[in-house]
Amino acid sequence: MVYRILEKKELAPKHVMYKIEASHVARKVQAGQFVIIRAFSNGERIPLTPVMWDREEGWIVLITFIRGKTTMRMTNELKPDDYILNVAGPLGNPAPLEKFGRVLTVGLSAGIIEVFPIAKALQEAGNEVTALHVAPKPMVILRDEFKEAVSRHLVEGFKIQEGWRTNEIVGEISRRGAERVKQLLSEEHFDFILTVGPAGAQKAVFEVVKEFGIPMHADLHPIMVDGTGMCGSCRVTVGGEVKFACIDGPGFDAYKVDWDELIHRVGFYTDMERRALEKYLRAVRGE
């Protein structure tokens, strides 16, 4: 099986789209599932979400958010007509696609990538979907696609202040996401809410949602290695029980998630990820 890159395009700063031949995924994938790819023979395996697909033509669209060595290397070294070594999937469980009524989907930063196929499928299932994207203004993506796919598309964009690092940006996403969701829930009725994004920002939104008692589904992004339930890296505590995001999720009832444990675990390898990226960039510069 070959996985040729049919198209590659930068959508926004740090967001790169890859259209890839992957007929076995395109035939079976459902909204909310993911794939594990390995782009290089000496590279790591990373989880990515098929954003769009064509079952007949056999292609899928993946969008990377450049945050570490592998996604940076893909951006620098891969081009159209190159090949991805492995694309395993579809993995995980589909998102709940019932007819809930009025649905609010919240994409926090790059979480909007995973939100798109779910929001589109929820709309097709007969729901009235409002999609909210909270992100720095230059990183807002998929505007046209959302306008065609859902009932309403809202953007809460903001300017990154000089000197802000990742923590400050995520903090602003958390604050603005919580404020905008509170405004929407105070003014309108929603039957179901779905969020995807950084764990801290999802928790901030959940703290607002639980005040209104609205059912909420959270798509979680813990550390993941093999994606088949063997390594245990993606374990999360849900309802007092250990679950694995790769085989039991990636989506869970937000009211049952141990958010503090999840936030602690996702930050465990941050320093090592930063050092790996810095080492790669020094090599690229010939230092």
C-alpha positions as CSV (number, residue, x, y, z in Angstrom):
1,M,0.0,0.0,0.0
2,V,1.4,3.4,-1.0
3,Y,0.3,6.7,0.5
4,R,1.2,9.4,-2.0
5,I,0.8,13.0,-1.2
6,L,-1.6,14.4,-3.8
7,E,-1.6,18.0,-2.5
8,K,0.2,20.0,0.2
9,K,-0.7,23.5,1.2
10,E,-0.2,25.9,4.0
11,L,-3.6,27.1,5.3
12,A,-2.3,29.5,7.9
13,P,0.8,29.9,10.1
14,K,1.6,26.5,11.6
15,H,-1.3,24.8,9.8
16,V,-0.4,22.6,6.8
17,M,-2.9,20.5,4.7
18,Y,-2.0,17.1,3.2
19,K,-4.3,15.3,0.7
20,I,-3.1,11.7,0.7
21,E,-4.0,8.5,-1.1
22,A,-5.3,6.1,1.6
23,S,-8.2,4.1,0.1
24,H,-8.5,1.7,3.0
25,V,-9.1,4.7,5.4
26,A,-11.3,6.6,3.1
27,R,-13.6,3.6,2.6
28,K,-14.3,3.2,6.3
29,V,-13.5,6.3,8.3
30,Q,-16.3,8.0,10.3
31,A,-16.3,11.5,11.9
32,G,-14.4,11.5,15.2
33,Q,-12.0,8.7,14.3
34,F,-8.3,9.2,13.7
35,V,-5.2,7.6,12.0
36,I,-1.7,7.0,13.1
37,I,0.9,8.0,10.5
38,R,4.7,7.5,10.2
39,A,6.2,9.9,7.7
40,F,9.9,8.9,8.0
41,S,11.7,5.6,8.5
42,N,13.4,7.0,11.6
43,G,10.5,9.0,12.8
44,E,7.8,8.7,15.4
45,R,4.2,7.7,14.9
46,I,1.7,10.6,15.4
47,P,-2.1,10.6,15.6
48,L,-4.0,12.9,13.1
49,T,-7.6,13.3,12.2
50,P,-9.0,12.8,8.7
51,V,-10.8,16.2,8.1
52,M,-12.3,15.3,4.7
53,W,-12.3,12.2,2.5
54,D,-13.6,10.7,-0.7
55,R,-14.6,7.0,-0.5
56,E,-14.7,6.5,-4.2
57,E,-11.5,8.3,-5.1
58,G,-9.7,6.9,-2.1
59,W,-8.1,10.0,-0.5
60,I,-8.2,11.7,2.9
61,V,-7.2,15.2,4.0
62,L,-5.0,15.6,7.1
63,I,-4.1,19.0,8.6
64,T,-1.0,19.2,10.9
65,F,-0.5,21.9,13.5
66,I,3.2,22.4,13.7
67,R,4.2,22.0,17.4
68,G,7.0,19.5,17.4
69,K,9.9,17.9,15.5
70,T,7.8,15.5,13.4
71,T,5.3,18.1,12.1
72,M,8.1,20.6,11.5
73,R,10.0,17.9,9.6
74,M,7.0,17.0,7.5
75,T,6.6,20.7,6.6
76,N,10.2,21.1,5.6
77,E,10.9,17.8,3.9
78,L,7.7,16.5,2.2
79,K,6.3,17.7,-1.0
80,P,3.5,16.6,-3.5
81,D,4.2,13.2,-5.0
82,D,6.3,12.1,-2.0
83,Y,5.0,9.3,0.1
84,I,4.0,8.8,3.7
85,L,5.4,5.5,5.0
86,N,2.5,4.3,7.1
87,V,-1.1,5.3,7.6
88,A,-2.9,3.1,10.1
89,G,-6.6,3.4,10.7
90,P,-9.3,4.3,11.0
91,L,-8.8,4.1,14.8
92,G,-10.9,5.1,17.8
93,N,-14.6,5.4,18.0
94,P,-16.9,7.7,15.9
95,A,-18.3,10.7,17.6
96,P,-21.9,10.6,18.8
97,L,-24.0,11.5,15.8
98,E,-27.5,11.4,17.2
99,K,-30.2,14.0,16.5
100,F,-29.7,16.2,19.6
101,G,-31.4,19.3,18.3
102,R,-29.3,22.5,18.7
103,V,-25.7,21.7,19.0
104,L,-22.7,23.9,19.9
105,T,-19.3,22.7,18.7
106,V,-16.2,24.5,20.1
107,G,-12.8,24.3,18.4
108,L,-10.1,25.7,20.7
109,S,-7.1,26.7,18.6
110,A,-6.1,23.7,16.4
111,G,-8.9,21.7,17.9
112,I,-11.0,23.1,15.1
113,I,-9.3,20.5,12.8
114,E,-11.1,17.7,14.7
115,V,-14.3,19.6,15.1
116,F,-14.9,20.1,11.3
117,P,-15.9,16.5,10.3
118,I,-17.9,16.0,13.5
119,A,-19.8,19.3,13.1
120,K,-20.5,18.5,9.5
121,A,-21.8,15.0,10.3
122,L,-24.0,16.4,13.1
123,Q,-25.5,18.9,10.7
124,E,-26.1,16.1,8.2
125,A,-27.8,14.0,11.0
126,G,-30.5,16.7,11.3
127,N,-29.1,19.0,14.0
128,E,-28.8,22.8,13.9
129,V,-25.1,23.2,14.5
130,T,-23.3,26.3,15.6
131,A,-19.5,26.0,15.3
132,L,-17.3,28.3,17.4
133,H,-13.6,28.7,16.7
134,V,-11.4,30.4,19.4
135,A,-7.9,31.1,18.1
136,P,-5.3,33.8,17.3
137,K,-6.6,35.7,14.2
138,P,-3.8,34.5,11.9
139,M,-4.5,30.9,12.7
140,V,-8.2,30.8,11.9
141,I,-8.8,28.1,9.2
142,L,-11.6,26.4,7.4
143,R,-13.9,29.4,7.3
144,D,-15.4,28.7,3.9
145,E,-15.8,25.0,4.7
146,F,-17.6,25.6,7.9
147,K,-20.0,28.1,6.3
148,E,-21.0,25.5,3.8
149,A,-21.2,22.6,6.4
150,V,-23.1,24.0,9.4
151,S,-26.0,26.4,10.3
152,R,-23.7,29.0,11.8
153,H,-20.0,29.6,12.0
154,L,-18.6,32.0,14.7
155,V,-15.0,33.1,15.2
156,E,-13.5,34.4,18.4
157,G,-10.2,35.7,17.2
158,F,-7.5,37.7,19.0
159,K,-4.2,39.3,18.4
160,I,-1.1,37.7,19.9
161,Q,0.7,40.2,22.1
162,E,4.4,40.7,21.7
163,G,6.4,38.4,24.0
164,W,3.6,35.9,24.6
165,R,4.7,32.3,24.8
166,T,2.6,29.1,24.4
167,N,1.2,29.3,28.0
168,E,0.0,32.9,27.5
169,I,-1.7,32.0,24.2
170,V,-3.4,28.9,25.7
171,G,-4.4,31.0,28.6
172,E,-6.1,33.6,26.3
173,I,-7.8,30.8,24.4
174,S,-9.1,29.4,27.7
175,R,-10.4,32.8,28.9
176,R,-12.0,33.8,25.6
177,G,-13.5,30.4,25.0
178,A,-15.1,30.3,28.4
179,E,-16.4,33.9,28.1
180,R,-17.9,33.3,24.6
181,V,-19.5,30.0,25.5
182,K,-21.0,31.6,28.7
183,Q,-22.5,34.4,26.5
184,L,-24.0,31.9,24.0
185,L,-25.5,29.7,26.7
186,S,-26.9,32.7,28.5
187,E,-28.6,34.0,25.4
188,E,-29.6,30.8,23.5
189,H,-30.7,27.2,24.2
190,F,-28.4,24.3,23.2
191,D,-29.1,20.6,23.7
192,F,-25.6,19.3,23.3
193,I,-22.0,20.6,23.3
194,L,-18.8,19.2,21.9
195,T,-15.3,20.5,22.4
196,V,-11.8,19.8,21.1
197,G,-8.6,21.5,22.0
198,P,-5.9,21.9,24.7
199,A,-7.0,20.2,27.9
200,G,-6.8,23.3,30.0
201,A,-9.0,25.3,27.6
202,Q,-11.5,22.4,27.4
203,K,-11.7,22.4,31.2
204,A,-12.3,26.1,31.3
205,V,-15.2,25.7,28.9
206,F,-16.5,22.7,30.8
207,E,-16.6,24.7,34.1
208,V,-19.0,27.1,32.3
209,V,-21.1,24.4,30.6
210,K,-21.7,22.5,33.9
211,E,-23.3,25.6,35.4
212,F,-26.0,25.2,32.7
213,G,-26.2,21.4,33.0
214,I,-26.0,20.8,29.3
215,P,-24.6,17.4,28.1
216,M,-21.0,17.8,26.9
217,H,-18.7,15.5,24.9
218,A,-15.0,16.2,25.0
219,D,-12.6,14.9,22.4
220,L,-9.4,14.3,24.4
221,H,-5.8,14.5,23.2
222,P,-3.5,12.7,25.7
223,I,-0.1,11.4,24.8
224,M,-0.5,8.6,22.3
225,V,2.1,6.1,20.9
226,D,0.7,3.0,19.3
227,G,-3.0,3.9,19.1
228,T,-4.2,0.4,19.7
229,G,-4.4,0.1,23.4
230,M,-1.1,-1.7,23.9
231,C,1.2,1.0,25.3
232,G,-1.1,2.7,27.8
233,S,0.3,6.2,27.2
234,C,-3.1,7.7,26.4
235,R,-4.8,6.5,29.6
236,V,-7.3,8.9,31.1
237,T,-9.5,8.6,34.2
238,V,-13.2,8.8,33.3
239,G,-15.9,8.1,35.8
240,G,-13.3,6.9,38.3
241,E,-12.0,4.2,35.8
242,V,-8.9,4.1,33.7
243,K,-9.7,4.4,30.0
244,F,-7.6,4.5,26.9
245,A,-8.3,7.4,24.5
246,C,-7.2,5.4,21.5
247,I,-9.7,2.5,21.9
248,D,-12.3,3.8,24.4
249,G,-12.3,7.4,23.0
250,P,-11.1,9.7,21.8
251,G,-14.4,11.3,22.9
252,F,-15.8,11.1,26.5
253,D,-18.5,12.5,28.7
254,A,-16.9,15.7,29.9
255,Y,-18.7,15.4,33.3
256,K,-16.8,12.2,34.0
257,V,-13.3,13.3,32.9
258,D,-10.6,13.8,35.6
259,W,-9.4,17.1,34.0
260,D,-6.6,17.9,36.5
261,E,-5.0,14.5,35.9
262,L,-5.3,14.9,32.2
263,I,-3.8,18.4,32.2
264,H,-0.8,17.1,34.3
265,R,-0.2,14.2,32.0
266,V,-0.3,16.0,28.7
267,G,2.4,18.4,29.9
268,F,4.7,15.6,31.0
269,Y,7.0,15.5,28.0
270,T,6.8,19.2,27.0
271,D,10.5,19.9,27.8
272,M,11.7,16.8,25.9
273,E,9.5,17.8,22.9
274,R,10.9,21.3,22.9
275,R,14.5,20.0,23.1
276,A,13.9,17.6,20.2
277,L,12.5,20.4,18.0
278,E,15.4,22.7,18.9
279,K,17.9,20.0,18.0
280,Y,16.3,19.4,14.7
281,L,16.2,23.1,13.9
282,R,19.9,23.4,14.7
283,A,20.7,20.6,12.4
284,V,18.6,22.2,9.6
285,R,20.7,25.4,10.1
286,G,23.9,23.4,10.0
287,E,24.9,24.3,13.6
